[in-house]
Amino acid sequence: MPYDRPIIKVEPPGPKAREFIKKHHELIMTSTHDPENLPLVIERAEGVWLVDVDSNVYLDFTSSVAVNNLGYPTHPEIARAINEQLSILAHAAGTDFYNPYQVALAELLTSIVPGEFGKKVFFSNSGTEANEAAIKISRYSTNRKYFISFIGSFHGRTMGSLSLTASKPVHKKRFYMTMPGVIHVPFPNPYRNPWGIDGYEHPRELVNRVLEYVEYWVFEHQIPAEEVAAVFFEPIQGEGGYVVPPKNFFGELKKFADKYGILLVDDEVQMGLGRTGKMFAIENFGVAPDIITLAKALGAGAIPLGATIFRRDLDLEPGVHSNTFGGHALAAVVAIKNIEITRSLLQRVAELEKLFCERLAQLKERYPLVGDVRGLGLAWGIEFVKDRKTKEHDSKTRNRVVYEALKRGLVLLGCGKSSIRLIPPLTITEEQAKIGLDIFEEAVKAAH
Ligand SMILES: Cc1ncc(COP(=O)(O)O)c(C=O)c1O
C-alpha cells in the first residue's frame, strides 16, 4: 500500500493546479464542466489514492464516477492481460469481421446477466451508446414508438438517451426537440415523492401509487399502452441522487409491463458490475429485465466499453445498427478479466455495506442537515436539507461538505439537487473505508 493517509501539502487548488485549470478552460469545451466541479488536477493514482499536480494525496470515494471500481491506475491483472493482448490483436473491425474475443465476452455476459432465456450482445463505447442501442432494439423489435422513463433518471446525453434523461433541465437546454415519444413518470423515491408518502414506512403504497399513475394518468389520458415499446430505468438512480426504490418495485413493474407487452430496459451503466454487492444491481430486486445496458466500470478504467445485452428474440436484422469499435478485441479481453476480478470482490462489498450503513446512520442521528441516507453495497447517497420537516434542498451545505472533504484529503462527488454519493473503488480495505468515513464526518461537521 503506497499511502496510509491523505497528505495535503497545499490547500487545493495549489499553484500548479490553478495553472492547469486555467489552461483547461481555455482549451476544453466548457459544457463538460460544472462550475461546482472540484479544483482537482489528478496527475497519477495508485490503489485508492489520487495524487494531484501539487503532490497532494487524496483518498478516492468516487471511483472516477463508478468507472475505476478496481482502483488505479490499472489493476495489475488487467494490465498484464492488456500487454499480452496488445501483441496478439487490439482492433480488427469487430463489426465487419469476426474475432474470438468478443464472442468470449458475449458468452460470459449472457451467462451472468439475469434471465433464463437466450440472449445476445451489442458492443459499443459508452453508456449513452449502449442506451441508444437499447432504444433501437426496443422500437424495432416491438414496432412500438413510445417510451416510459422516470423523473430523476439519467441515461445519457445523445439525442435519444437525452430524451429519456430527466435529472436536470440544463441537460436539455436549447436542444428541443429530442426524440419524441418519451413520457416521464415519478420514480418511487421513498424520501421525496409527489404524494408525500414515507416510502420507508409504506413501500407498497408508494409502489402502487407509481403504477396507478402510469395506468391512470398515462395510459388512460395520454397514450395507448399497446404502443409503448419499453420502460427505461436505473435500478438505483445515480446522477439523480442515489435513490434506492422499495424492494418490491421492479417485481411489480415487471408484472405491470408484462400485462401490456412492454419491455423492461435496465440501465446498469452506473450501478452495474459489483457496485451494490451483486454483479448487477437488479439482482437485489429479483427481476430479469429484457435488456440490460452496461458501460463505465466494464472497461475497468483502462478502456472505454459499452454493452447492450438483450433477449435473443428481440434481435435486429443485418445492417439495421452497427458501429466501428464494437467487438474491439482488446476491450473484450479487459472486460473478461474485469468480470473475473469483480466476482472475487462481491463478498468484500457486501461486508463493507454494513460499515457504511452503520456509520452513515450515526451521521444522520448526529447532524440535523442530513435528511436522508440510502444505499446498497458501496453505493451510498446522503441528502442534505435545510430542515428535516420541510425537506428543502440544501445544495450549499452539500457543496461545502464536498469542499471541506477535499481540503482534508477525501474526494467526493455530488449528485441530485443536494446529495453526495460515496462510491469508493470496490478494492478499498476496511481500514481505508474507515479513514474516508471519518473525514466525511469531519467535513459534515465543518459544514454545519
Ligand atoms: C445510469 C447512466 N446511464 C447512462 C450514462 C451515460 O454514460 P456515458 O457518459 O458513458 O455516455 C450514465 C453516465 O453517468 C449513467 O450514470
The ligand as a Tripos MOL2 file, in Angstrom:
@<TRIPOS>MOLECULE
LIG
   16    16     1     0     0
SMALL
NO_CHARGES

@<TRIPOS>ATOM
      1 C1        -27.1150    5.4230  -15.4150 C.3       1 LIG1
      2 C2        -26.3460    6.0490  -16.5270 C.ar      1 LIG1
      3 N1        -26.6850    5.7920  -17.7950 N.ar      1 LIG1
      4 C3        -26.0130    6.3330  -18.8300 C.ar      1 LIG1
      5 C4        -24.9530    7.1930  -18.6220 C.ar      1 LIG1
      6 C5        -24.2310    7.7690  -19.7820 C.3       1 LIG1
      7 O1        -22.9920    7.1760  -19.8800 O.3       1 LIG1
      8 P1        -21.8350    7.8780  -20.7630 P.3       1 LIG1
      9 O2        -21.4410    9.1100  -20.0440 O.co2     1 LIG1
     10 O3        -20.7670    6.8250  -20.8130 O.co2     1 LIG1
     11 O4        -22.4300    8.1540  -22.0880 O.co2     1 LIG1
     12 C6        -24.5680    7.4890  -17.3150 C.ar      1 LIG1
     13 C7        -23.4650    8.4200  -17.0480 C.2       1 LIG1
     14 O5        -23.2790    8.9420  -15.9860 O.2       1 LIG1
     15 C8        -25.2760    6.9080  -16.2330 C.ar      1 LIG1
     16 O6        -24.9500    7.1630  -14.9650 O.3       1 LIG1
@<TRIPOS>BOND
     1     1     2 1
     2     2     3 ar
     3     2    15 ar
     4     3     4 ar
     5     4     5 ar
     6     5     6 1
     7     5    12 ar
     8     6     7 1
     9     7     8 1
    10     8     9 2
    11     8    10 1
    12     8    11 1
    13    12    13 1
    14    12    15 ar
    15    13    14 2
    16    15    16 1
@<TRIPOS>SUBSTRUCTURE
     1 LIG1         1 GROUP 0 **** ****
